[in-house]
Amino acid sequence: MKSQRLNRREFIKTSAASAIGFGIACNDSICVLNQSGELPRIRDYRRLGRTGALISDIGSGVPYSEPVLKTAIDRGVNFIETSETYSNGNNEILVGNVIKNIEREKLFITTKVNLTLGLINSSDDIAARAEESLKRLNTPHIDLYMMHQAQSIVRVADRNFHKACDRLKKEGKIRFRGLSCHGTFWWQEPGGTLEDILMAAIDDGRYDVLFFPYNFLEPDMGERIIQACKSKDIGTMIMKSNPISVFEGYEDILNRGEKLGILEQRDYEKKQVQMGKARDFFRKYRLDDRDKLEKGAYRFILTNKDVSTICCRFRNFSDIEKYVGLSGTTLDTPTAGLLSDFRESLGFLNCRIGCNQCEKSCPVHLPVGTILRYYYYSQSLKERESASRQYRALEGHNTDACRYCRGSCEKACPNDIAIRVLLADANRSLC
């Protein structure tokens, strides 16, 4: 067995060699390690519900490069999540290239089929899509085959998906089935909130694993879903775990927000109070506290032992140090206080993705939750290009009307989110 210790020089040498082998350059600027010169290892493996699989508490979501994914696996990450739609299937190819020389049973591979693309007419179509994923992944079986982005309660019971999964499972091509959900696409397919959809999936009884948002800003809904999953022994994968955007951008958002709410004095005064709290937060904490906040967001989730894994995006080697280094940790009292202050002071500038309660109040029928999800991809995940592409593809996405609206969405929001401020900034940054 190889030593679990890897010093800086050996790591850079190994990574560079891997990068050359994969045809991708690795420079020292992204190979940032901790002060001891070692990359951390996964320290906690959790049971993925009734699948019985023991998976790393920090999993790989949407791998970005072959050498980075290979190194993450070397450091103990054994859960990998991808999709047929990520980079038009090229992300599955990336995963397949990495895992071909690794003992297959040591890994748990998840991919997803998107039923919202309008390309599926039958269970045969889904089975054929699974076969294509198997080829790209270069594997004889998929551990977890998921319905990607279920957007209504009706979709949960999709006959074609379940018929295809029954067939694929019988043939040994998939082992388990699951479902992911970001929230409803109510303007396309009415049918329940995110919680309604996931609870319907739990009650359905055929899903082994669910993939959904959960974070410290609004934990109640996520914790209800997690407990319901636990009662049925369903595994849980967590996304949208870090709602914290770059600090430097908040002041600009606050300043732009002051231009809104002028139609109603009461509304304007409320925003002034919110923005005063936000500025008090920045006076109390330094920008250096951003790292504590971000890591605290993950530790908040890891503290919940009923969570199976958090899907983290490993863009570079620094991300391996950051995320894998959190494995096995829990939230301490000072950081819990920091998160609480953030929620109290800046929570009004962070949409609770999947809530969707404001949307039906919008007089121009904007898909508010989806727009702010793309905004999250751009701000928190730094996926500006893909977020902009998805935003521009939305019908009726223009938020210019928000500037003169009396804020029906904000009145309907249970969390007092400054929705018009965020929509205006989303339009500015994503157009």
C-alpha positions in Angstrom: 0.0 0.0 0.0 1.3 3.5 -0.9 2.1 5.8 1.9 -0.7 8.3 2.7 1.9 11.0 3.1 2.8 13.1 0.1 5.3 15.9 0.4 5.1 19.0 -1.8 7.9 18.1 -4.1 6.6 14.6 -4.7 3.1 15.9 -5.2 4.1 18.5 -7.8 6.3 16.0 -9.6 3.5 13.4 -9.6 0.8 15.9 -10.6 3.0 17.3 -13.4 3.6 13.8 -14.7 -0.1 13.0 -14.6 -0.9 16.3 -16.4 1.6 15.5 -19.2 0.0 12.0 -19.5 -3.4 13.6 -19.8 -2.2 16.3 -22.1 -3.0 19.0 -19.6 -0.5 21.4 -18.0 -0.1 21.7 -14.3 1.7 24.8 -13.0 2.9 25.4 -9.5 0.6 28.3 -9.0 -2.5 26.0 -8.7 -0.7 23.3 -6.8 -1.2 25.0 -3.4 -0.8 22.8 -0.4 -1.1 23.2 3.3 1.8 24.4 5.4 3.0 20.9 6.2 3.4 20.2 2.4 0.9 17.4 2.4 -2.5 17.1 0.7 -5.2 16.0 3.2 -7.0 12.7 2.9 -10.7 11.8 3.3 -11.3 11.0 7.0 -15.0 10.0 7.0 -17.0 7.6 4.9 -20.7 7.5 5.3 -23.4 5.0 4.3 -25.4 6.0 1.3 -28.8 4.9 2.6 -30.1 1.6 1.5 -27.5 1.3 -1.3 -25.2 0.2 1.6 -22.2 1.9 -0.1 -19.7 3.7 2.1 -18.8 6.9 0.3 -16.6 9.8 1.1 -18.3 12.6 3.0 -16.7 15.0 0.4 -17.6 13.9 -3.1 -16.6 15.1 -6.5 -19.3 17.0 -8.3 -18.7 18.0 -12.0 -14.9 17.2 -12.3 -12.9 19.9 -14.1 -9.8 18.1 -15.2 -8.4 14.6 -15.3 -5.2 15.2 -13.2 -7.3 17.0 -10.5 -9.9 14.2 -10.4 -7.2 11.5 -10.3 -5.5 13.3 -7.4 -8.8 13.7 -5.6 -9.4 9.9 -5.9 -5.8 9.3 -4.7 -6.7 11.3 -1.6 -9.7 9.1 -0.8 -12.6 10.7 -2.7 -14.6 7.7 -4.0 -17.9 9.4 -5.0 -18.1 11.0 -8.4 -21.1 12.8 -9.8 -21.5 13.8 -13.5 -24.2 14.0 -16.1 -24.9 13.4 -19.8 -25.5 17.1 -20.2 -22.3 18.4 -18.6 -20.1 19.7 -21.5 -22.3 17.8 -23.9 -21.1 14.4 -22.5 -17.5 15.4 -22.4 -17.5 15.4 -18.6 -18.5 11.7 -18.6 -15.6 11.1 -21.0 -13.3 12.9 -18.6 -14.4 10.6 -15.7 -14.1 7.6 -18.0 -10.5 8.4 -18.8 -9.6 8.7 -15.2 -11.3 5.6 -13.8 -10.2 3.1 -16.5 -7.1 2.2 -14.6 -8.7 2.2 -11.1 -10.3 -0.8 -9.5 -13.9 -0.2 -10.3 -15.4 -1.5 -7.1 -13.5 1.2 -5.1 -15.5 3.9 -6.8 -19.2 5.0 -6.7 -20.1 6.6 -10.1 -23.3 8.7 -10.5 -24.6 10.1 -13.7 -27.9 11.7 -14.7 -30.3 11.7 -17.6 -32.1 15.0 -18.4 -35.8 14.4 -19.2 -36.5 18.1 -19.8 -34.6 18.3 -23.1 -37.5 17.1 -25.2 -35.4 14.3 -26.7 -37.1 11.4 -24.9 -40.3 9.8 -26.1 -40.0 6.3 -24.6 -38.2 4.1 -22.1 -36.2 2.8 -25.0 -34.9 6.4 -25.5 -33.8 6.6 -21.9 -32.1 3.1 -22.0 -30.3 4.2 -25.2 -29.1 7.3 -23.4 -27.8 5.2 -20.5 -25.9 3.0 -23.0 -24.2 6.2 -24.4 -23.3 7.2 -20.8 -21.8 3.8 -20.1 -19.6 4.1 -23.2 -18.5 7.6 -22.4 -17.8 6.6 -18.8 -15.9 3.5 -20.0 -17.5 1.3 -17.3 -19.7 -1.8 -17.4 -22.2 -0.4 -14.9 -23.4 2.9 -13.4 -23.7 2.8 -9.6 -26.4 5.5 -9.5 -28.5 6.6 -12.4 -30.5 9.8 -11.7 -33.3 11.8 -13.1 -31.7 15.2 -13.6 -33.5 18.2 -12.4 -37.0 16.9 -11.7 -39.2 19.9 -11.9 -42.7 18.7 -10.8 -44.4 16.1 -8.7 -45.7 14.6 -12.0 -42.2 14.1 -13.2 -41.3 12.1 -10.1 -43.5 9.2 -11.3 -42.3 9.4 -14.9 -43.3 6.0 -16.4 -40.6 5.9 -19.0 -37.8 6.7 -16.5 -38.8 4.0 -14.1 -39.5 1.4 -16.8 -36.0 2.1 -18.3 -34.4 1.9 -14.8 -36.1 -1.5 -14.1 -34.8 -2.8 -17.4 -31.3 -1.4 -16.9 -31.1 -2.7 -13.4 -32.2 -6.2 -14.5 -29.5 -6.2 -17.2 -26.8 -5.1 -14.6 -26.1 -1.8 -16.2 -27.2 0.3 -13.3 -27.4 -0.6 -9.6 -29.6 2.1 -8.1 -31.8 5.0 -9.2 -32.0 8.6 -7.9 -33.4 12.0 -8.5 -32.0 15.6 -8.4 -34.1 18.7 -7.9 -33.3 22.4 -7.9 -36.9 23.5 -7.6 -39.9 23.8 -9.7 -40.0 25.2 -13.3 -43.6 26.4 -12.6 -43.9 28.4 -15.8 -43.2 25.3 -17.9 -44.6 22.5 -15.8 -46.7 23.4 -12.7 -46.6 21.0 -9.8 -45.3 21.8 -6.3 -42.3 23.3 -4.5 -38.9 21.7 -4.2 -39.9 20.2 -0.9 -43.2 18.9 -2.4 -41.3 17.3 -5.3 -38.7 15.6 -3.0 -41.3 14.4 -0.5 -43.2 12.9 -3.4 -40.0 11.1 -4.5 -39.5 9.8 -1.0 -43.2 8.6 -0.8 -42.8 7.0 -4.3 -40.5 4.4 -2.8 -38.4 3.6 -5.9 -35.7 6.2 -5.4 -32.6 5.1 -3.5 -30.8 8.5 -3.4 -31.9 12.2 -3.6 -29.7 15.2 -4.6 -30.9 18.6 -3.4 -29.9 22.0 -1.9 -29.2 22.4 1.8 -27.2 25.1 3.6 -27.1 27.1 6.8 -29.1 30.1 5.5 -32.4 28.2 5.5 -31.8 24.8 7.0 -35.3 23.9 8.0 -36.6 22.7 4.7 -33.4 20.6 4.0 -33.5 19.1 7.4 -37.1 18.0 7.0 -36.2 16.3 3.7 -33.1 14.7 5.3 -35.2 13.3 8.1 -37.8 12.0 5.7 -35.0 10.3 3.7 -33.6 8.8 6.9 -37.0 7.3 7.7 -37.0 5.5 4.4 -33.2 4.7 4.4 -32.7 6.9 1.3 -29.2 8.3 0.7 -28.6 12.1 0.5 -26.4 14.1 -1.8 -26.1 17.8 -1.1 -25.6 20.7 -3.5 -25.8 24.5 -3.1 -24.0 24.0 0.1 -22.1 27.3 0.1 -24.3 30.4 -0.4 -21.5 32.9 0.3 -20.6 35.1 -2.6 -17.4 37.2 -2.9 -17.4 39.8 -0.2 -16.1 42.5 -2.5 -19.2 42.5 -4.6 -21.7 43.1 -1.7 -21.0 46.9 -1.4 -21.8 47.4 -5.1 -25.0 45.4 -4.7 -25.9 47.4 -1.6 -25.4 50.7 -3.4 -27.4 49.6 -6.4 -30.1 48.4 -4.0 -30.5 51.9 -2.6 -31.9 53.0 -6.0 -34.8 50.5 -5.6 -37.8 50.7 -3.3 -38.3 54.4 -3.9 -42.0 53.9 -4.9 -43.0 53.0 -1.3 -41.5 54.8 1.7 -42.1 51.8 3.9 -40.3 49.5 1.5 -37.4 52.0 1.2 -37.0 52.3 5.0 -37.0 48.5 5.4 -34.1 48.3 2.8 -32.2 51.0 4.6 -32.4 48.9 7.9 -31.2 45.8 6.0 -28.3 47.6 4.4 -27.3 49.1 7.7 -27.1 45.6 9.2 -25.0 44.5 6.3 -22.5 47.4 6.7 -22.3 46.7 10.4 -21.3 43.1 9.5 -18.4 44.3 7.3 -17.2 46.7 10.0 -17.2 43.8 12.5 -15.5 41.2 10.2 -12.6 41.5 7.8 -12.4 40.0 4.3 -10.1 37.4 5.8 -13.2 36.0 7.5 -14.5 34.9 4.2 -12.5 31.7 4.3 -13.9 30.9 7.8 -17.4 31.5 6.4 -17.0 29.3 3.4 -15.5 26.5 5.4 -18.0 27.0 8.1 -20.8 26.5 5.5 -19.5 23.1 4.7 -18.8 22.2 8.3 -22.4 23.1 9.1 -23.6 20.3 6.7 -20.9 17.8 7.7 -22.1 18.2 11.3 -25.4 16.6 10.3 -24.5 12.9 10.3 -27.6 12.0 8.3 -26.1 13.7 5.2 -24.3 11.1 3.1 -22.0 13.4 1.0 -21.5 17.0 -0.2 -20.8 17.3 -3.9 -17.9 19.7 -4.3 -16.4 21.0 -7.5 -12.7 20.3 -7.7 -11.4 22.9 -10.2 -7.8 22.7 -9.2 -5.4 21.2 -6.7 -6.1 24.0 -4.2 -9.7 22.9 -4.1 -8.6 19.4 -3.1 -6.7 20.8 -0.2 -9.7 23.0 0.8 -12.6 20.5 0.5 -10.9 17.3 1.3 -9.3 19.0 4.3 -12.9 19.5 5.6 -13.6 15.8 5.7 -14.5 14.5 9.1 -14.8 18.0 10.6 -17.7 19.6 12.4 -18.8 23.2 13.2 -17.2 24.9 16.2 -19.0 27.5 18.3 -17.1 30.6 17.1 -17.8 29.7 13.5 -21.4 29.0 14.2 -21.6 32.5 15.6 -20.1 33.9 12.4 -22.6 32.0 10.3 -25.4 33.3 12.4 -24.2 36.9 12.1 -23.9 36.4 8.3 -27.5 35.0 8.1 -28.8 37.9 10.2 -26.9 40.7 8.4 -26.6 39.5 4.8 -29.3 36.8 4.5 -31.6 39.3 2.7 -29.2 39.2 -0.3 -29.2 35.5 -0.6 -32.1 33.7 -2.2 -33.1 30.4 -0.6 -32.8 28.3 -3.8 -35.8 26.0 -4.2 -38.2 28.0 -2.1 -40.1 29.4 -5.1 -42.8 31.0 -2.9 -42.4 34.4 -4.5 -42.9 33.4 -8.1 -46.6 33.3 -8.4 -46.9 36.8 -7.1 -44.8 38.3 -9.9 -47.0 40.4 -12.2 -44.8 39.7 -15.3 -44.4 36.0 -14.4 -40.6 36.0 -14.1 -39.0 32.6 -13.2 -37.4 34.3 -10.1 -36.0 31.1 -8.5 -34.4 29.9 -11.7 -32.9 33.3 -12.4 -31.4 33.6 -8.9 -30.1 30.0 -9.2 -28.1 31.0 -12.3 -27.0 34.1 -10.4 -25.8 31.8 -7.6 -23.8 29.8 -10.2 -22.2 33.0 -11.4 -21.5 34.6 -8.0 -20.7 31.7 -5.7 -19.5 29.0 -8.1 -17.8 31.4 -10.6 -19.5 29.7 -13.5 -20.2 33.0 -15.2 -20.1 31.8 -18.8 -22.5 28.9 -18.4 -24.7 30.8 -16.1 -25.0 33.6 -18.6 -25.8 31.1 -21.4 -28.6 29.5 -19.3 -30.0 32.9 -18.3 -30.1 34.2 -21.8 -31.9 31.1 -22.9 -34.8 31.7 -20.5 -38.0 33.0 -22.1 -39.1 36.4 -20.6 -35.9 36.8 -18.5 -35.7 40.6 -18.7 -35.8 42.1 -15.3 -36.0 45.8 -16.3 -39.6 45.8 -15.0 -38.3 45.1 -11.5 -37.0 48.7 -11.2 -40.5 50.1 -11.3 -42.4 47.2 -9.7 -43.9 47.6 -6.2 -42.3 44.4 -5.1 -45.1 41.8 -5.0 -42.4 39.1 -4.9 -40.7 40.6 -1.9 -44.0 40.9 0.0 -44.6 37.1 -0.7 -41.1 36.1 0.4 -41.0 34.5 3.9 -37.3 35.4 4.3 -37.4 39.2 3.5 -35.1 38.7 0.5 -34.3 41.9 -1.5 -35.4 40.1 -4.6 -35.6 43.1 -6.9 -32.0 44.0 -5.9 -30.8 40.5 -6.8 -32.8 40.3 -10.0 -31.4 43.7 -11.1 -27.8 42.5 -10.4 -28.4 39.2 -12.1 -29.6 41.0 -15.2 -26.6 43.3 -15.1 -24.0 40.5 -14.6 -25.6 37.7 -16.8 -26.8 39.6 -19.9 
